[in-house]
Amino acid sequence: MLLYVHVPFCRRKCRYCAFHSTVPAKGDLAAYATLAEREIRHWGRTLGHPEIRTIFFGGGTPSLLPLPQWGRLVTAIRESFTLLPNLEFTTEANPESLTDWAYLQGLMGFGVNRLSMGVQSTDDAMLTLLGRPHTAADAHRAFDLARNVGFANISVDLIWGLPGQRLATWLHQLREIVRWRPEHMSCYGLSFEPGTPFEHMLDTGDITPVDEQEQAKMFIHGAEYLESEGYLQYEISNFARMGFTSRHNLGYWEGEDYLGIGPSAVSTLNARRWQNPTEPKAYARAIESGTLGGDFEALDAATHAREMVMLRLRTARGLHLADYHSATGRDFLKDFGPMVQALRQNGLVRLSQGHLRLSKTGMIVSDTILGNLFDSPVWDAPAPDERHPGD
């Protein structure tokens, strides 16, 4: 099982971000740690100390938590779950919160062995536009500090397709980050999420999106450049040097069970999915009343199959057609043969060794491809073993 811990606090809310996070008031961090520790221990008891192979602290900005609160949560995790050998333990961190050698040493002491740094851009003007509280120089200093402390597995997050950005400036930023030699890079295309300041700025004309053709160039040429530097694209937005793929994220894409801790965190366990309350008081009431996970969605076989197709096609490995048959009892190429043929003719997918994979061009339009797949009436048909005799 995978364990995710959501820390819903940031020093400042970024203009593009739609994730649940707030700027903490006095006492909020301590109150959060108390509740999250209780939730961790609750699930340890309820689930019978299950095995955990990856831990991921995300947010928000987990690196805002003081070390004593980190200690409480990690102790609760170790006492409530069975941590497997070779555990991958990641925390997200923003550069402005990584300025203290002792703090980073403390994280390592708690077992954190992978940092995911939210750099987002190496252009100070772009960082200001995004609402980020750090500069490019801050990010580089934080990276060097983490490396000098001893972190041997560091990922850097970047955003492409920013207003005013062009292919040349995107490639320049990639070259800058490659010189740092991180083990992993996550490169996300900017999206204008509902309810964010960026969406409002787009609606009022204060910012203009990059045109689709330029975005396509950024995606394809950026991926080609990173691969030329030894970063293999193993998922639409993720690149890693050999041996440094994110095992936690791969677990999501492979459909493994995961438990989410903290306000708004989502869990999927034993074909059930639920989300914790987002509002802190509602989250606290759910813990007090023991109702966490009670309001769940039961995931049927058809939902499982759809999600498998969607998640596997995000990866470079692609969808193993035998897995589709195991999940549905049907042949993928019989169900979607004309569509697959059209996609292959347009260079959007490749079919080899029993796997269907998106090409780089296909990855750009993955949402459209998946939408067409899921609009098919095939999904409404019963599996062969569900048909009545004589059908």
ABEGO torsion letter per residue (X at the ends): XBBBBBBABBABBBAABABBBBBBBBGAAAAAAAAAAAAAAAAAAAAGGBBBABBBBBOEBAAABBAAAAAAAAAAAAAABBBBBGBBBBBBBBAAABABAAAAAAAAAAGBABBBBBAGBABAAAAAAAGBABBAAAAAAAAAAAAAAGBABBBBBBBBGBBGBBAAAAAAAAAAAAAAGBABBBBBBBBBBBGBAAAAAAAAGABBBBBAAAAAAAAAAAAAAAAAAGBBBABAABBBBBGABBAAAAAAAAGBBBBBBEBGBBBBBGGBBBBBBABAAAAAAAAAAGABGABBBBBBAAAAAAAAAAAAAABAAEBBAAAAAAAAGBBAAAAAAAAAAAAAAAGABBBBGGBBBBBAAAAAAAAAAAAAAAABAAAABBBAAABBBGX
